[in-house]
Amino acid sequence: MTIKNRLIDQEIQQLSKEIGEKIRQERKLAGLTLVDAAQALGIAKQTLSDLETAKKPVGLMIVLMVCRQLGITLLPIPTGQVKQVQKYLVHL
């Protein structure tokens, strides 16, 4: 595996963790247990757990569906511009 591929894998892993943390946060704010949320979303409890913890890959369609149902908007930001966008968003 090339260094570039390893860096991309690390970025994907970090992004997965961030999305999982946001999903867990929104689920808890909604007052839902893992079991209740999984049932409401129509997915297995283990799938939701894997998504929240980023320990195992979860299909993109499931990620998008869960985010949509929990009111989470995913904003794609090109690599290399994340810090610049974060600085801009802080000032809004």
C-alpha positions in Angstrom: 0.0 0.0 0.0 1.4 3.4 -0.9 1.8 6.3 1.5 -1.0 8.1 -0.3 -3.4 5.2 0.1 -2.6 4.9 3.8 -3.3 8.6 4.2 -6.6 8.3 2.4 -7.5 5.3 4.6 -6.6 7.3 7.7 -8.8 10.2 6.5 -11.7 7.9 5.8 -11.3 6.3 9.2 -11.3 9.7 10.9 -14.3 10.8 8.9 -16.1 7.6 9.8 -15.4 8.3 13.5 -16.7 11.8 13.3 -19.9 10.8 11.5 -20.4 8.0 14.0 -20.0 10.4 17.0 -22.4 12.8 15.4 -25.0 10.0 14.9 -24.6 8.9 18.5 -25.0 12.5 19.7 -28.1 13.1 17.7 -29.6 9.7 18.7 -29.1 10.5 22.4 -30.4 14.1 22.0 -33.6 12.4 20.5 -33.8 10.3 23.7 -33.4 7.0 21.8 -31.6 4.0 22.9 -29.5 2.1 20.4 -32.2 -0.6 20.2 -35.0 1.9 19.8 -33.2 3.9 17.1 -32.2 0.8 15.2 -35.8 -0.4 15.2 -37.1 3.0 14.1 -34.5 3.2 11.3 -35.2 -0.4 10.2 -31.6 -1.6 10.6 -30.0 -4.1 13.0 -28.8 -2.8 16.4 -25.3 -4.1 15.5 -25.3 -2.1 12.2 -26.1 1.1 14.1 -23.4 0.2 16.7 -20.8 -0.4 14.0 -21.8 2.9 12.4 -21.5 4.9 15.7 -18.2 3.3 16.7 -16.6 3.1 13.2 -15.3 -0.3 14.1 -16.7 -2.0 11.0 -17.5 -0.6 7.6 -21.2 0.2 7.0 -22.6 0.7 3.5 -22.9 4.3 2.2 -26.6 4.0 1.6 -27.2 3.0 5.3 -25.0 6.0 6.4 -26.9 8.4 4.2 -30.3 7.0 5.3 -29.4 7.2 9.0 -28.0 10.7 8.7 -31.1 11.8 6.8 -33.5 10.3 9.4 -31.6 12.0 12.3 -31.4 15.3 10.5 -27.6 15.2 10.0 -26.3 17.0 6.9 -23.1 15.8 5.4 -21.0 18.6 3.9 -18.3 17.3 1.5 -15.1 19.3 1.8 -12.2 18.7 -0.5 -9.1 17.4 1.2 -6.7 20.2 1.9 -9.5 22.7 2.5 -10.8 21.3 5.8 -8.9 23.7 8.0 -9.9 26.7 5.8 -13.6 25.8 5.9 -13.5 25.2 9.7 -12.0 28.7 10.2 -14.7 30.2 8.0 -17.5 28.3 9.8 -16.3 29.5 13.2 -16.9 33.1 12.1 -20.5 32.5 11.0 
